[in-house]
């Protein structure tokens, strides 16, 4: 009797998990809307707007965005962000931001080491060591934030294309 009760209790605990997985809600926001709704990405969102990329990245996609947090932008030399946000630097800012985007939806489970072509045409290097995924010198700290038009992977540093 005790074993039967334990089995029923275990089954009852599993039911909500399996039914939730089967009925997981579909995303309702684009990757840009997700970023705009998260205070940790306010610098990124300001940069995307200054570069006039918000509309393009809100399009059909799909896109994989390696999104630096505000703390990642804060690691850049003092004044860098402010300089990049100026209208006369829009082209350079676009190149940097497009270096954070891959065409297509690449989930964490599908990431493998090697070179990947970024939206600006340059190649970034992905390494995987001891379960840690890096893109160039940035560590991927959160993965698979799914939007209607792609996926966001959060990184701890801004990555810069080779000049």
N, C-alpha and C positions, 0 to 999 in steps of 0.2 A: 504494500500500500504506500509506504514511504517513497519508494522508487517511482511509482506511478504519479504521485503528487509532484515530485521533483521534475519529472518529465513534462507534466502539464504546465508547471510554473515556467520551465525553460521555454516551452513552446509559446506560451503567452508573452514572454519577454521578446521573443523573436518576431512575432507577428507584426508589431508596429514597425519594426525595422524593414522587413521585407515589403510590407504594403507601402511604406513611404518611398522606398527605392523604386517601386513600380509606378508610383504616381508622382514622382518628382516633378515639380513645376518647371515649365519651360521658361527660359529667360524672357524678360519683357523689356529690357533696356539694352541699348547699343553699348559697345565698349567705352565710347566717349561719355555716355550718360552715367555709366557705372563710375568712371573716374571722377566726373563732375560731382557726383553725390558722395564722394569720400574725401574728407578734409586732408588726408595724407597725400593726396595727389593734386593739391591746389596749385603748386608751382608748375607741374606738368600740364595741367589744364590751361593755366595762363599762357604757357609757352605754345601749346597747340592752337590756342585762339590767336596769339600774336603772329604765328606762322601761317595763319589762315588754313589750317588743316582739319579743323573740327568737322566741317561738312563732309570732306572726303573720307575721314575715318568713321563717320556716322553712316556711310553708304553701305551697300550690300555686303562688301567684303567677300569672303571672310578674312579677318586679320588676326595675327598673333602679335600682341603688344608686350614688349618687355618694359614694364612701367616703373621708372624710378620714383621713389617717394620724395617728399620734401627733404627728408634727412639726406637722401642721396644727392640732391641738388646742392644742399648746404656744404657738401664735401668739396665742391668745385672752388677754385680760387676766388677770393672776395671780389665782387663786382662782375663776375662772369655772367651770371644769370641776367642781371640788369642790362648789361651790354648786349646780350643776345636778344633781349626783348625789344630793343629799339627797332623801329621800322626799317632803318637802313641795313639791318643785319638779318632781315627776314629770310633771304635765300640760304644763308649759313645755318640759321635755326631750323629751317625745313630739312636740310641735309642731315643735321644731327638727329632730329626727331624721327625722320624716316629710317635712320640707322637703328631705331628701337622697334621696328615693325617688320614682320615677315608676312608675305602674301600667303594666305591659307590659314586654316585653323589647326594648330599643332598643340595637342594636349600633352601634359607632362609625361604620360606613359609612352608617348611616341617620340620623345626627344632622345637623340643619340649624339655621341661625341662626333665632332667634325666641323666642317665649315658650312655655314648657312648664308644664303643670299638675302640681304636685307632690302627693304623697299627702295633705298637710295641707290641700289646697284652694287654696293660694297659687300664684302664678305666678313662675317663675324665668326669667331671660333667658339664652339661649345665644347666644354670639357665636363666629364663626369668622373669624380674621384671620391671614394668612400661615401657614396650616396649624395654628395654635394654637386649640384649643377651650377656651372659658371658660364656666363656668356662674356667673352673677352675677360675683363677683370672684375666683373660684377657677379655677385652671388645671387642666385635665384632664391628668394626667401619665402615666397608663397606662390602657389600654382593654381591653375585651372579656375579662374574667376570667369565664368562663362557668360557672354552676352549674346544678343540676337545675331550679331554679325562677327563673332570671333571670340577670342579668349585673351585674358590678361594674365601674365606671370609677373609678379612683383620682384624688382631687383634693388639691391642696396647701394648701387653706384650708377652714375650716368656713364654710358659707354659712348666713346667718341670714334668716329671713322678716321682712318688714316688720312692725313692731308694729301 
